Amino acid sequence: MPILKRALLTIAGNVIVIFVLALLARDYILNPDLLAIERASDQRDIQRFDQALDRYRLNLEGRIKRIYAAAGVLESLDSSINWQPIIQHLAKIGGYEELDYFILADDSGQNALLQAGEFVDRDNSAPSQKALNEILAHILPKLERHNLATISGLYKSKADGPIAYAAGHASWSSKKLPSVYIAVRRLNHTMIPSFTEALGLSAQAISEQTLKEELKSNNVELGVRSNDDTLLTQVYGDDGEPLISLRFKTAPRAFDDDTFSPTLMVAMLAVAASWSIVFIYLYYNMITPVRRISNTMQIIRQTNNYNKHLVYKNNDDLGLLVKECNELLKHVSQHTEKLSIYSYEDALTGIGNRRYFQEQLEFNQRVAKRKEMPLSAIVFDLDYFKQYNDTYGHDGGDKVLKQFSKILSKTFTRETDVIARTGGEEFIVVLLDSNQALAIQLAQRALTALDNQNIPHSGNAISDRVTVSAGVATLVINETSSAETLITQADDALYRAKHQGRNQVSE
């Protein structure tokens, strides 16, 4: 079969096989794992919101306890002191900020007194008497039933909407002091966005009707992300009934799930274009000249100018050329020369590897010693990188290594700067004619750039994102010091950075 026809069939078959394998690998290997990670992350966001509400209820209980303590002090005062006017200000002792209002009442709930908090004062939105009576009717039986000093919970008031509350009951010898204390925070459209923003989330309160409509239109269930990257869920009150409906805005989906997705099609077009270039190259550079090369190789054999050994098994035009080359090899067996090819580039990241680093270090050492220049070294080590690989997989770890390599390349831009990856997650930078202050500044810039990438890292014990530690050392190379000493000092500095808490530069 002619080479041209064989090449066309090979290229077409290769493109089809790559497309099918890529589609199968994406749909049955990559996407299921990514979807599981995405759903786990979405559920963690919902859990974080629920846990934050629980912590807030405990915070409200703490405020109630502070009021108890203050009321107890008033009761212990000498009876000759008129402390009754102070009673109305007990609520402020429990915390005015970040509350809507306090309710103070007697055991029966009568003589209830409203004390405004920060948000009621600011918005002039005091609850109605109906709302106060409704809240008291809900909470007083709970206090009596549980026989506890303080309780907290979530309740949907018909008159005042969803609230988070904490309540307490105290028995005083004096009838002048209120015995029931209630702190209230409205879970409304103003509170939810600010509350979730503090958690690093984005959520809105929506009506139950809107919730049902969006679940139906997006064809999803509660807690399952929709195609427009929203997550719908509900918070439940003390009675187990829905209290408030929420719409979470999640980060955009990081993978394609369409059969002919743009990403996959672009990749296949790139493959087809690459093969087209290869085919054109082969056609003009190998197929047409092949018979002329066969005649030329006869001349090379006669002049003893041997430089190639070709192996080809097919009996086609190129086979004629290979036959002539093999004839030449009979005359050059005693003149074979071994060629050593050294690679100086790290295969994963594209920056220098350990061999490149060693040779450049020796060269810079000679220059620094001859010109009496300072030589600086910075050793970087990604924090908890093994845990990152365990959590996100080695593909995810490879992406982080590539991203950090790009950061180093953008940070250290002089022609004399040496950047290399010398271990799994270890990188070294050598700076000629740079003092320690400049080296520390550049190292810190690299740390900041990585932090700004916001790469999630749930296995990082010091942060929720990927971080890196760095050790910096500077020497003036002379008869008593060497580049090896410099690297050792930088390694020691890196150890100190790790020991002192990581995500920092140490010298």
TORVEXPA-453122 format. One record per residue (C-alpha): x negated, y, z negated; residue number from 1. Coordinates in nm, 3 decimals, m for minus. Each point is the difference from the previous one (the first is absolute). Example, Ala and Ser with C-alpha at 12.3 -4.5 7.8 and 13.67 -1.06 7.14 Angstrom:
        c1        c2        c3   resi
    m1.230    m0.450    m0.780      1
    m0.137     0.344     0.066      2
//
This chain:
        c1        c2        c3   resi
     0.000     0.000     0.000      1
    m0.141     0.344     0.090      2
    m0.129     0.209    m0.288      3
     0.239     0.285     0.080      4
     0.310    m0.217    m0.028      5
    m0.132    m0.174    m0.311      6
    m0.068     0.337    m0.167      7
     0.352     0.128     0.074      8
     0.166    m0.313    m0.141      9
    m0.225     0.005    m0.307     10
     0.074     0.367    m0.076     11
     0.378    m0.041     0.047     12
     0.011    m0.313    m0.215     13
    m0.216     0.164    m0.268     14
     0.226     0.307    m0.022     15
     0.312    m0.218    m0.035     16
    m0.158    m0.224    m0.265     17
    m0.124     0.300    m0.200     18
     0.345     0.159     0.011     19
     0.177    m0.317    m0.117     20
    m0.254    m0.071    m0.275     21
     0.008     0.361    m0.119     22
     0.381    m0.007    m0.012     23
     0.004    m0.329    m0.193     24
    m0.272     0.109    m0.240     25
     0.177     0.329    m0.068     26
     0.348    m0.147    m0.050     27
    m0.092    m0.316    m0.194     28
    m0.322     0.090    m0.183     29
    m0.058     0.373    m0.036     30
     0.349     0.153    m0.018     31
     0.144    m0.243    m0.263     32
    m0.290     0.080    m0.233     33
     0.030     0.373     0.063     34
     0.376    m0.016    m0.054     35
    m0.047    m0.184    m0.331     36
    m0.254     0.261    m0.113     37
     0.235     0.280     0.109     38
     0.297    m0.145    m0.187     39
    m0.206    m0.061    m0.313     40
    m0.118     0.361     0.013     41
     0.359     0.126     0.045     42
     0.119    m0.204    m0.299     43
    m0.286     0.138    m0.210     44
     0.116     0.353     0.083     45
     0.352    m0.082    m0.120     46
    m0.138    m0.164    m0.314     47
    m0.219     0.303    m0.068     48
     0.307     0.222     0.014     49
     0.194    m0.228    m0.238     50
    m0.294    m0.020    m0.239     51
    m0.040     0.377     0.007     52
     0.368     0.038    m0.097     53
    m0.056    m0.243    m0.289     54
    m0.301     0.202    m0.117     55
     0.204     0.318     0.024     56
     0.274    m0.148    m0.220     57
    m0.264    m0.089    m0.260     58
    m0.128     0.357     0.024     59
     0.351     0.123    m0.077     60
     0.015    m0.231    m0.301     61
    m0.323     0.157    m0.124     62
     0.162     0.342     0.018     63
     0.292    m0.122    m0.208     64
    m0.241    m0.130    m0.262     65
    m0.168     0.341    m0.016     66
     0.339     0.155    m0.075     67
     0.050    m0.253    m0.281     68
    m0.328     0.101    m0.152     69
     0.088     0.369     0.017     70
     0.349    m0.060    m0.143     71
    m0.150    m0.202    m0.282     72
    m0.223     0.294    m0.090     73
     0.304     0.231    m0.011     74
     0.186    m0.240    m0.228     75
    m0.292    m0.014    m0.240     76
    m0.013     0.378    m0.039     77
     0.108     0.154    m0.321     78
     0.377     0.047    m0.014     79
    m0.049     0.368    m0.069     80
    m0.141     0.051     0.351     81
     0.258     0.072     0.269     82
    m0.119    m0.215     0.287     83
     0.336    m0.043     0.171     84
    m0.075     0.257     0.277     85
    m0.296    m0.213     0.102     86
     0.218    m0.302     0.084     87
     0.093     0.137     0.342     88
    m0.367     0.006     0.096     89
    m0.069    m0.364    m0.089     90
     0.038    m0.097     0.364     91
    m0.285     0.226     0.105     92
    m0.230    m0.187    m0.238     93
     0.069    m0.317     0.199     94
    m0.121     0.158     0.322     95
     0.161     0.271     0.208     96
    m0.196    m0.068     0.320     97
     0.115    m0.246     0.266     98
     0.340    m0.052    m0.161     99
     0.350     0.108     0.094    100
     0.154     0.019    m0.348    101
     0.023    m0.135    m0.357    102
     0.322    m0.094    m0.178    103
     0.020     0.017    m0.383    104
     0.309    m0.138    m0.175    105
     0.130    m0.167    m0.314    106
     0.077    m0.373    m0.036    107
     0.339     0.027     0.163    108
    m0.127     0.206     0.292    109
     0.192     0.302    m0.116    110
    m0.146     0.345    m0.038    111
    m0.234    m0.076     0.292    112
    m0.255     0.268     0.072    113
    m0.169     0.043     0.341    114
    m0.360     0.124     0.014    115
    m0.119     0.084     0.353    116
    m0.329    m0.134     0.134    117
    m0.232     0.137     0.267    118
     0.209    m0.097     0.303    119
     0.339     0.112    m0.135    120
    m0.153     0.333    m0.101    121
    m0.163     0.042     0.340    122
     0.298    m0.105     0.212    123
     0.276     0.122    m0.235    124
     0.166    m0.342     0.035    125
     0.125    m0.095    m0.347    126
     0.225    m0.308    m0.001    127
     0.370     0.031    m0.062    128
     0.164    m0.092    m0.327    129
     0.148    m0.298     0.182    130
    m0.351    m0.122     0.083    131
    m0.113     0.039    m0.364    132
     0.300    m0.195    m0.125    133
    m0.059    m0.272     0.260    134
    m0.369    m0.036    m0.089    135
     0.078    m0.014    m0.374    136
     0.272    m0.260     0.062    137
    m0.252    m0.216     0.187    138
    m0.294     0.033    m0.241    139
     0.160     0.001    m0.349    140
     0.130    m0.360     0.024    141
    m0.344    m0.113     0.115    142
    m0.168     0.163    m0.299    143
     0.248    m0.164    m0.235    144
    m0.014    m0.339     0.175    145
    m0.380    m0.026     0.018    146
    m0.054     0.148    m0.347    147
    m0.323     0.157     0.123    148
    m0.161     0.331    m0.084    149
    m0.058     0.078     0.369    150
     0.128    m0.138     0.331    151
    m0.046     0.105     0.363    152
     0.156    m0.087     0.331    153
     0.145     0.101     0.334    154
     0.363     0.104     0.039    155
     0.220     0.133     0.279    156
     0.218     0.276    m0.137    157
     0.309     0.072     0.205    158
    m0.017     0.367    m0.097    159
    m0.379     0.058     0.010    160
    m0.137    m0.272     0.230    161
    m0.282    m0.251    m0.066    162
    m0.211     0.072    m0.311    163
    m0.289    m0.144    m0.197    164
     0.052     0.038    m0.373    165
    m0.146    m0.078    m0.339    166
     0.212     0.012    m0.316    167
    m0.060    m0.038    m0.369    168
     0.205    m0.030    m0.315    169
    m0.121     0.101    m0.344    170
     0.155     0.001    m0.345    171
    m0.067     0.306    m0.209    172
     0.098     0.077    m0.358    173
     0.099     0.345     0.120    174
     0.315     0.032     0.208    175
    m0.136     0.318     0.154    176
    m0.242    m0.179     0.230    177
     0.119    m0.159     0.328    178
    m0.023    m0.380    m0.011    179
     0.016    m0.068     0.375    180
    m0.263     0.132     0.243    181
     0.010    m0.056     0.378    182
    m0.257     0.112     0.264    183
     0.120     0.007     0.363    184
    m0.171     0.023     0.342    185
     0.213     0.012     0.313    186
    m0.105    m0.240     0.278    187
     0.109     0.233     0.277    188
    m0.121     0.112     0.346    189
    m0.245     0.241    m0.161    190
    m0.148    m0.239    m0.253    191
    m0.054    m0.308     0.223    192
    m0.238     0.157     0.261    193
    m0.218     0.168    m0.262    194
     0.001    m0.313    m0.216    195
    m0.108    m0.228     0.287    196
    m0.252     0.253     0.133    197
    m0.186    m0.024    m0.330    198
    m0.024    m0.377     0.065    199
    m0.141     0.051     0.349    200
     0.332    m0.109     0.154    201
     0.266     0.171     0.211    202
     0.365    m0.067    m0.086    203
     0.339     0.168     0.023    204
     0.326    m0.061    m0.183    205
     0.283    m0.083     0.239    206
     0.367    m0.079    m0.044    207
     0.119    m0.358    m0.022    208
     0.197     0.050     0.322    209
    m0.312     0.119     0.182    210
    m0.184    m0.303    m0.135    211
     0.259    m0.239     0.142    212
     0.003     0.175     0.337    213
    m0.381    m0.008     0.035    214
    m0.021    m0.365    m0.108    215
     0.254    m0.087     0.267    216
    m0.148     0.216     0.276    217
    m0.356    m0.123    m0.064    218
     0.115    m0.361    m0.053    219
    m0.213    m0.043    m0.314    220
     0.053    m0.098    m0.363    221
    m0.085     0.190    m0.316    222
    m0.375     0.014    m0.052    223
    m0.085    m0.091     0.363    224
    m0.170     0.257     0.222    225
     0.190     0.120     0.307    226
    m0.137     0.074     0.347    227
    m0.022     0.370    m0.084    228
    m0.228    m0.079    m0.299    229
     0.258     0.068    m0.271    230
     0.076    m0.214    m0.302    231
     0.343     0.002    m0.165    232
     0.051    m0.109    m0.361    233
     0.215     0.065    m0.307    234
    m0.066     0.069    m0.367    235
     0.242    m0.163    m0.244    236
     0.140     0.146    m0.320    237
     0.062    m0.144    m0.346    238
     0.315    m0.174     0.122    239
    m0.177    m0.174     0.291    240
     0.185     0.209     0.255    241
    m0.182     0.207     0.267    242
    m0.109     0.327    m0.154    243
    m0.170     0.177     0.290    244
    m0.085    m0.090     0.361    245
    m0.347     0.084     0.131    246
    m0.164     0.033     0.339    247
    m0.379    m0.050    m0.011    248
    m0.212     0.128     0.289    249
    m0.281    m0.250     0.054    250
    m0.324     0.026     0.190    251
     0.037    m0.082     0.373    252
    m0.018    m0.369     0.090    253
    m0.359    m0.088     0.087    254
     0.071    m0.272     0.256    255
     0.204    m0.068     0.315    256
     0.274    m0.261     0.017    257
     0.138     0.047     0.355    258
    m0.082    m0.262     0.262    259
    m0.142     0.259     0.238    260
    m0.112     0.253    m0.259    261
    m0.202     0.302     0.115    262
    m0.305    m0.119    m0.193    263
     0.003    m0.344     0.158    264
     0.062     0.133     0.349    265
    m0.280     0.256    m0.027    266
    m0.232    m0.275    m0.119    267
     0.094    m0.222     0.292    268
    m0.044     0.286     0.248    269
    m0.343     0.056    m0.149    270
    m0.081    m0.371     0.046    271
     0.124     0.007     0.359    272
    m0.196     0.317     0.074    273
    m0.315    m0.152    m0.151    274
     0.035    m0.313     0.209    275
     0.060     0.211     0.310    276
    m0.325     0.184    m0.062    277
    m0.179    m0.332    m0.051    278
     0.148    m0.138     0.320    279
    m0.101     0.305     0.206    280
    m0.349    m0.019    m0.146    281
    m0.030    m0.372     0.079    282
     0.133     0.046     0.348    283
    m0.236     0.277     0.105    284
    m0.300    m0.108    m0.204    285
     0.001    m0.377     0.025    286
     0.223    m0.150     0.270    287
    m0.104     0.212     0.297    288
    m0.377     0.000    m0.068    289
    m0.022    m0.366    m0.098    290
    m0.138    m0.131     0.334    291
    m0.249     0.286     0.025    292
    m0.118    m0.078    m0.355    293
    m0.059    m0.363     0.107    294
    m0.240     0.112     0.272    295
    m0.166     0.252    m0.233    296
    m0.064    m0.269    m0.263    297
    m0.197    m0.199     0.257    298
    m0.235     0.297     0.035    299
    m0.029     0.032    m0.382    300
    m0.103    m0.367    m0.020    301
    m0.266     0.047     0.266    302
    m0.144     0.308    m0.179    303
     0.017    m0.162    m0.345    304
     0.220     0.282    m0.134    305
     0.223    m0.200    m0.235    306
     0.228     0.165    m0.260    307
     0.331    m0.188    m0.020    308
     0.134    m0.347    m0.070    309
     0.355    m0.048     0.130    310
     0.231    m0.295    m0.072    311
     0.303    m0.054     0.222    312
     0.176    m0.331     0.073    313
     0.247     0.095     0.275    314
    m0.087    m0.074     0.365    315
     0.088     0.344     0.135    316
    m0.184     0.303     0.129    317
    m0.146     0.079    m0.341    318
    m0.111    m0.362    m0.027    319
    m0.238     0.056     0.296    320
    m0.166     0.281    m0.194    321
    m0.028    m0.215    m0.313    322
    m0.161    m0.281     0.204    323
    m0.272     0.233     0.123    324
    m0.058     0.135    m0.353    325
    m0.041    m0.351    m0.138    326
    m0.266    m0.067     0.266    327
    m0.187     0.302    m0.129    328
     0.013    m0.131    m0.359    329
    m0.229    m0.291     0.098    330
    m0.281     0.252     0.050    331
     0.055     0.216    m0.312    332
     0.044    m0.251    m0.286    333
    m0.351     0.085    m0.130    334
     0.072     0.376     0.018    335
     0.324     0.003    m0.209    336
     0.011     0.285    m0.245    337
     0.226     0.015    m0.298    338
     0.204     0.318    m0.042    339
     0.105     0.117    m0.342    340
     0.302     0.218    m0.015    341
     0.052     0.192    m0.319    342
     0.331     0.146    m0.083    343
     0.002     0.312    m0.211    344
     0.378     0.052    m0.012    345
     0.246    m0.138    m0.256    346
     0.248    m0.207     0.199    347
     0.308     0.107    m0.203    348
    m0.050     0.372    m0.063    349
    m0.232     0.110     0.282    350
    m0.246     0.170    m0.237    351
    m0.351    m0.127    m0.077    352
    m0.058    m0.342    m0.154    353
    m0.261    m0.108    m0.257    354
    m0.277    m0.048     0.262    355
     0.062     0.351     0.132    356
     0.000     0.137    m0.353    357
    m0.333    m0.163    m0.092    358
    m0.179     0.129     0.307    359
     0.142     0.351    m0.034    360
    m0.084     0.004    m0.372    361
    m0.364    m0.082     0.074    362
    m0.015     0.265     0.273    363
     0.154     0.269    m0.222    364
    m0.234    m0.097    m0.280    365
    m0.302     0.068     0.221    366
     0.141     0.334     0.120    367
     0.096     0.110    m0.352    368
    m0.342    m0.093    m0.137    369
    m0.192     0.170     0.280    370
     0.202     0.324    m0.015    371
     0.061    m0.010    m0.378    372
     0.377     0.014     0.047    373
     0.255    m0.122    m0.253    374
     0.173    m0.323     0.096    375
     0.350    m0.073    m0.134    376
     0.199    m0.323    m0.005    377
     0.370    m0.050    m0.069    378
     0.138    m0.347    m0.072    379
     0.378    m0.037     0.039    380
     0.205    m0.295    m0.125    381
     0.377    m0.032     0.050    382
     0.175    m0.051    m0.334    383
     0.179    m0.332    m0.064    384
    m0.042    m0.101     0.365    385
     0.033    m0.372    m0.073    386
     0.341     0.070    m0.156    387
     0.090     0.201     0.311    388
    m0.084    m0.296     0.226    389
     0.194    m0.234    m0.229    390
     0.307     0.228     0.015    391
     0.001     0.130     0.358    392
    m0.205    m0.265     0.181    393
    m0.336     0.020     0.172    394
     0.152     0.178     0.300    395
     0.112     0.275    m0.234    396
    m0.345     0.005    m0.161    397
    m0.164     0.030     0.342    398
     0.218     0.302     0.079    399
    m0.110     0.169    m0.324    400
    m0.367    m0.067     0.081    401
     0.049     0.156     0.346    402
     0.178     0.304    m0.144    403
    m0.270     0.062    m0.257    404
    m0.271    m0.041     0.266    405
     0.172     0.273     0.205    406
     0.007     0.223    m0.309    407
    m0.376    m0.048    m0.048    408
    m0.066     0.075     0.367    409
     0.200     0.324    m0.025    410
    m0.165     0.099    m0.330    411
    m0.363    m0.067     0.087    412
    m0.049     0.154     0.344    413
    m0.367     0.093     0.029    414
    m0.205    m0.193     0.253    415
    m0.238    m0.106    m0.276    416
     0.275    m0.136    m0.230    417
    m0.009    m0.380    m0.029    418
     0.336    m0.172    m0.060    419
     0.018    m0.377    m0.044    420
     0.217    m0.275    m0.138    421
    m0.230    m0.225    m0.201    422
     0.250    m0.234    m0.163    423
     0.365    m0.100    m0.008    424
     0.130     0.329    m0.147    425
    m0.336     0.174    m0.054    426
    m0.122     0.292     0.211    427
    m0.325     0.196    m0.023    428
    m0.081     0.345     0.134    429
    m0.358     0.131     0.019    430
    m0.050     0.377     0.033    431
    m0.333     0.146     0.109    432
    m0.093     0.344    m0.137    433
     0.309     0.019    m0.226    434
    m0.013     0.089    m0.368    435
     0.207    m0.174    m0.265    436
     0.262     0.276    m0.029    437
     0.078    m0.022     0.373    438
     0.011    m0.380    m0.012    439
     0.245     0.008    m0.294    440
     0.216     0.257     0.181    441
     0.017    m0.213     0.315    442
     0.069    m0.317    m0.199    443
     0.286     0.171    m0.182    444
     0.136     0.120     0.336    445
     0.011    m0.360     0.120    446
     0.185    m0.106    m0.319    447
     0.254     0.278     0.047    448
     0.052    m0.087     0.367    449
     0.073    m0.363    m0.091    450
     0.238     0.106    m0.277    451
     0.186     0.223     0.249    452
     0.062    m0.304     0.220    453
     0.246    m0.124    m0.268    454
    m0.067    m0.365     0.077    455
     0.221    m0.202    m0.243    456
    m0.189    m0.240    m0.232    457
     0.219    m0.167    m0.261    458
    m0.299    m0.201    m0.128    459
    m0.201     0.312    m0.089    460
    m0.021     0.022    m0.380    461
    m0.074     0.376     0.005    462
     0.227     0.128     0.276    463
     0.287    m0.096     0.228    464
    m0.212     0.058     0.310    465
    m0.338    m0.108     0.141    466
    m0.295     0.173    m0.171    467
    m0.379    m0.021     0.023    468
    m0.290     0.051    m0.240    469
    m0.336     0.150     0.097    470
    m0.350     0.016    m0.143    471
    m0.241     0.275     0.108    472
    m0.378     0.017    m0.037    473
    m0.264     0.237     0.141    474
    m0.380    m0.040     0.012    475
    m0.299     0.177     0.146    476
    m0.192    m0.294     0.148    477
    m0.366    m0.010    m0.103    478
    m0.266    m0.249    m0.103    479
     0.187    m0.093    m0.319    480
     0.350    m0.036     0.146    481
     0.160    m0.180     0.293    482
     0.324    m0.035     0.187    483
     0.069    m0.324    m0.188    484
    m0.018     0.198    m0.326    485
     0.249     0.248     0.146    486
     0.250    m0.273     0.090    487
    m0.040    m0.161    m0.343    488
     0.075     0.332    m0.170    489
     0.306     0.051     0.221    490
     0.120    m0.352    m0.088    491
    m0.044     0.079    m0.371    492
     0.200     0.320     0.046    493
     0.276    m0.199     0.173    494
     0.005    m0.238    m0.297    495
     0.049     0.296    m0.233    496
     0.285     0.131     0.215    497
     0.169    m0.340    m0.020    498
    m0.062    m0.024    m0.374    499
     0.138     0.349    m0.063    500
     0.336    m0.072     0.163    501
    m0.059    m0.014     0.381    502
     0.132     0.241     0.263    503
    m0.284     0.243    m0.072    504
    m0.351     0.102     0.101    505
    m0.283    m0.068    m0.244    506
    m0.365     0.102     0.019    507
//
